[in-house]
Amino acid sequence: MKILKIISLVLICLISTSCSLTARDSSGAPIQPSLHAAAEKPKTSPDEKKNDFTQKSTPSVVTISPGHPRFVTFSLPSNEVQNYITCKGKRIPYSKISNSIGATYISESYFSPLQDYQCEIESFDKKKSYIKLKLVAYKYPEEKLNVDKKRVDLSKKDLDRVIKEKEILNKVYAESSPMFLFSDSFKKPLNSKLTSFYGNRRIFNNKQRTQHLGIDFRAPVGQKVPSANRGKVVLAQNLFFSGNTVIIDHGLGIFTMYGHLSEISAKVGTVVSKGEILGKAGMTGRVTGPHLHWGVKVHGNWIDGVELVKESKKQVEYMAKISQNNVL
């Protein structure tokens, strides 16, 4: 009879949401569960949802091609972390966009050996996490150009000038703001026809081979040239190859340069906004006709500016998600 009552009680509990099968002792008091008993999985709290969003932001494998940049985000450990990540022995600064998320750009050289590698994120107590980079080949076109012979076969005087200018440029590119100086995405400086794409293998006068590590826009002499994004002007002068040139530091190792200008209006040391006029297009330096040469350098590598425009849009979208999820 007792067995039948027990079975009846169990059946009632299975079909009722109000029944409790709490274990009780001989006096009828409920028995407290042991600390070692299996606990029911707790519901996800708002804070845990934020952490879940953070985890999803961490890329397991990032695909990248020679001459391309990638915007990457990663989870920061709870303990103090270095203010840079390390990629192939190079220290790359990052921006701490929340208490738990870091962000930066990784670039791959045009001359990449196409070997996969990983970037390290290291805390001060030597704990490490990684971003894995998978290299994918990218085929660039070839073009032939005829230019003034003296612009190809340099005299000693011109060579000395080029060497001095290289030292100036190395110093400029070695110093960058420790934070992003922009919050909006990059844009191409002009909407005109591209007369030469990034990565074109160039043959000058049918013999000397080189690579065009920038983008050329069709532009008549005198056309106004705007900045591709907010940043600080770090160079505004005439150079042997690129003529009248302006270079802008956008922070965290990202630079844009504007070459062959007929006039320069930007001043070194000033912060320019996105779209602000830097000068006018021209044909100074080593050119075959008037145009704007736009170069983009990320952590020492000349990369495709069109790819930076795409990646920066991902950055803006990601920051919007951070804001919407209230991730702190």
C-alpha positions in Angstrom: 0.0 0.0 0.0 2.9 2.4 0.9 4.5 1.6 -2.5 1.3 2.6 -4.3 1.1 5.9 -2.5 4.7 6.7 -3.3 4.1 5.9 -7.0 1.0 8.1 -7.0 2.9 11.0 -5.5 5.6 10.8 -8.1 3.1 10.8 -10.9 1.4 13.8 -9.5 4.7 15.7 -9.3 5.7 14.8 -12.8 2.6 16.5 -14.2 2.4 19.4 -11.7 4.7 22.5 -11.7 3.8 23.2 -8.0 5.1 19.9 -6.5 8.4 19.7 -4.7 10.3 16.5 -4.0 12.6 18.1 -1.4 14.4 15.5 0.7 13.5 15.6 4.4 14.9 14.0 7.6 13.0 11.9 10.1 11.6 15.0 11.8 10.3 16.3 8.5 12.8 19.2 8.1 14.4 19.7 4.6 17.9 18.3 4.2 20.4 21.0 3.0 22.5 19.9 -0.1 26.2 19.1 0.4 28.8 21.6 -1.0 30.0 18.8 -3.2 26.6 18.0 -4.7 26.1 18.8 -8.4 24.6 22.2 -8.7 22.0 23.3 -11.2 23.5 25.4 -14.0 22.7 29.1 -13.1 21.0 31.4 -15.5 23.3 33.7 -17.5 23.6 37.1 -15.8 23.9 40.4 -17.7 27.6 40.5 -16.8 28.2 37.0 -18.1 26.4 38.0 -21.3 29.0 40.8 -21.7 31.8 38.3 -21.2 30.2 36.0 -23.7 30.2 38.8 -26.2 33.9 39.4 -25.4 34.8 35.8 -26.0 33.0 35.9 -29.4 35.1 38.9 -30.4 38.3 36.9 -30.0 39.4 35.5 -33.4 40.6 31.9 -33.4 42.2 32.3 -36.9 42.6 35.5 -38.9 43.1 35.1 -42.6 45.4 37.7 -44.2 47.1 38.2 -47.5 50.3 40.1 -48.4 49.7 43.8 -48.5 46.6 43.6 -46.5 45.6 44.9 -43.0 43.2 43.3 -40.5 41.3 44.8 -37.6 41.5 42.4 -34.7 40.0 42.3 -31.2 41.0 40.0 -28.4 40.1 39.3 -24.8 42.3 40.8 -22.1 43.2 38.7 -19.0 41.9 39.8 -15.7 45.5 40.5 -14.5 47.5 43.4 -15.9 48.7 42.9 -19.5 51.5 44.4 -21.6 50.5 47.5 -23.6 51.4 45.7 -26.9 51.0 42.3 -28.6 54.0 40.6 -30.3 53.8 39.5 -34.0 56.9 37.9 -35.5 59.1 39.6 -32.9 57.6 43.1 -33.6 55.7 44.9 -30.8 52.4 46.2 -31.9 50.5 48.6 -29.6 46.8 48.1 -29.1 43.9 50.2 -27.8 42.0 49.1 -24.7 38.5 49.7 -25.8 36.9 48.2 -22.7 38.0 46.6 -19.4 38.1 43.3 -21.1 38.7 43.9 -24.8 41.8 45.1 -26.7 41.9 46.1 -30.4 44.5 46.9 -33.0 45.4 46.4 -36.7 47.7 43.7 -38.0 49.3 44.1 -41.4 51.2 41.8 -43.7 54.1 42.8 -45.9 53.7 42.8 -49.6 56.9 40.6 -49.6 55.5 38.1 -47.1 57.0 34.6 -47.2 53.4 33.2 -46.8 54.2 31.3 -43.6 51.4 31.0 -41.0 52.3 32.5 -37.6 50.7 33.7 -34.4 50.7 36.9 -32.4 51.2 36.7 -28.6 49.2 38.6 -26.0 51.2 38.4 -22.7 50.3 39.5 -19.2 53.0 40.7 -16.7 52.9 37.3 -15.0 53.9 35.7 -18.3 50.5 34.1 -19.1 49.9 34.1 -22.8 47.1 33.9 -25.3 47.3 33.9 -29.1 45.9 35.2 -32.3 46.6 32.8 -35.2 47.4 34.2 -38.6 46.7 32.1 -41.7 48.5 33.5 -44.9 46.7 33.3 -48.2 48.4 34.3 -51.5 47.2 37.2 -53.5 48.1 37.9 -57.2 48.9 41.4 -58.2 49.0 42.7 -61.8 52.0 44.1 -63.8 52.4 47.4 -65.7 55.0 49.0 -67.9 56.1 52.7 -67.5 58.4 55.0 -69.3 59.9 57.8 -67.2 62.8 60.3 -67.3 66.0 58.3 -67.2 67.4 60.5 -64.4 64.5 59.4 -62.2 65.5 55.8 -62.6 69.3 55.9 -62.8 70.0 58.3 -60.0 73.0 60.7 -59.9 75.2 60.8 -56.8 73.6 64.0 -55.8 70.1 62.6 -56.1 71.1 59.4 -54.4 72.5 61.4 -51.4 69.2 63.3 -51.2 67.1 60.1 -51.4 69.2 58.6 -48.5 68.8 61.6 -46.3 65.0 61.7 -47.0 64.8 58.0 -46.1 66.3 58.8 -42.7 63.7 61.5 -42.2 60.9 59.2 -43.2 62.1 56.4 -41.0 62.0 58.7 -38.0 58.5 59.9 -38.9 57.1 56.4 -39.2 58.8 55.3 -36.0 56.8 57.6 -33.8 53.0 57.2 -33.7 50.3 58.2 -31.2 49.6 55.5 -28.6 45.9 55.6 -29.3 43.5 55.7 -32.3 43.1 59.4 -33.3 40.0 58.5 -35.3 36.6 57.1 -34.5 35.1 57.1 -38.0 36.0 54.8 -40.9 38.6 55.7 -43.5 37.6 56.8 -47.0 39.4 57.1 -50.2 40.7 60.6 -50.6 39.2 61.0 -54.1 36.4 59.3 -56.0 38.1 59.5 -59.4 39.4 56.7 -61.6 42.2 54.6 -60.2 45.1 54.8 -62.7 47.4 52.5 -60.8 46.4 49.9 -58.2 48.3 48.9 -55.1 50.7 46.0 -55.6 51.3 46.5 -59.4 54.6 45.1 -60.4 56.2 47.9 -62.4 58.8 47.8 -65.2 60.5 51.1 -65.7 61.9 51.7 -69.2 61.7 48.0 -70.0 64.4 47.0 -67.5 64.1 48.1 -63.8 61.5 46.2 -61.8 59.8 47.6 -58.7 56.4 47.5 -56.9 53.8 50.2 -56.7 52.9 50.1 -53.0 50.2 52.8 -53.1 47.2 53.8 -55.1 47.1 56.5 -57.9 44.0 58.6 -58.5 43.4 60.5 -61.6 43.5 64.2 -60.6 44.1 67.4 -62.6 46.6 69.9 -61.3 44.9 72.1 -58.6 42.3 69.6 -57.5 41.8 69.7 -53.7 43.0 66.7 -51.8 41.2 65.8 -48.5 42.4 63.7 -45.6 41.2 60.1 -45.5 40.5 60.3 -41.8 41.3 62.3 -38.6 44.9 62.4 -37.6 48.0 64.5 -36.9 50.1 66.0 -39.7 53.7 64.7 -39.1 55.3 65.7 -42.5 54.6 68.3 -45.1 57.6 68.9 -47.5 59.0 68.1 -50.9 60.6 64.7 -51.4 62.6 63.4 -54.4 60.2 60.5 -55.4 56.8 61.7 -54.2 57.3 65.4 -54.7 55.3 67.7 -52.4 54.1 65.2 -49.8 51.9 65.2 -46.7 51.9 62.4 -44.1 49.3 61.9 -41.4 49.6 59.8 -38.3 46.3 58.2 -37.3 47.5 56.5 -34.2 48.7 53.0 -33.3 51.1 52.8 -36.2 48.7 53.8 -39.0 49.8 56.4 -41.5 48.5 57.8 -44.7 50.6 59.8 -47.3 49.6 62.1 -50.1 52.1 62.6 -52.9 52.9 64.6 -56.0 50.9 67.7 -54.7 51.3 71.0 -56.5 50.6 72.9 -53.3 50.6 72.0 -49.6 48.2 73.7 -47.1 48.6 71.3 -44.2 50.9 72.3 -41.3 53.1 69.9 -39.3 51.8 69.4 -35.8 48.2 70.2 -36.5 45.3 67.7 -36.1 43.2 67.5 -39.2 39.7 66.1 -39.4 38.4 63.6 -41.9 37.9 65.4 -45.3 40.0 68.4 -44.4 41.9 69.8 -47.3 45.7 69.0 -47.2 46.7 70.6 -50.5 46.2 70.4 -54.2 46.9 67.6 -56.7 49.9 68.0 -59.1 52.8 66.3 -60.8 55.8 67.0 -58.6 58.4 64.2 -58.0 58.8 61.1 -60.2 55.6 61.1 -62.3 54.5 60.7 -65.9 51.5 63.0 -65.4 49.3 64.7 -62.8 47.7 62.5 -60.3 47.4 61.8 -56.5 49.5 59.0 -55.0 47.9 57.7 -51.8 50.0 55.5 -49.6 49.0 53.7 -46.4 51.5 52.3 -43.9 50.5 50.1 -41.0 53.1 49.0 -38.5 55.9 49.5 -41.0 54.2 47.8 -43.9 52.9 49.5 -47.0 49.4 48.1 -47.5 46.4 48.4 -49.8 44.4 51.5 -48.7 41.2 50.1 -50.1 41.6 47.2 -47.6 42.1 49.7 -44.8 38.8 51.4 -45.8 37.0 48.0 -45.5 38.6 47.0 -42.2 38.0 50.4 -40.6 34.3 49.9 -41.4 34.4 46.7 -39.4 36.0 48.6 -36.6 33.2 51.1 -36.5 30.6 48.3 -36.6 32.3 46.5 -33.8 32.4 49.6 -31.6 28.7 50.1 -32.2 28.1 46.5 -30.9 30.3 47.2 -27.9 28.1 50.3 -27.2 24.8 48.4 -27.7 25.9 45.6 -25.5 27.1 48.1 -22.9 30.4 46.1 -22.6 32.7 48.0 -20.1 
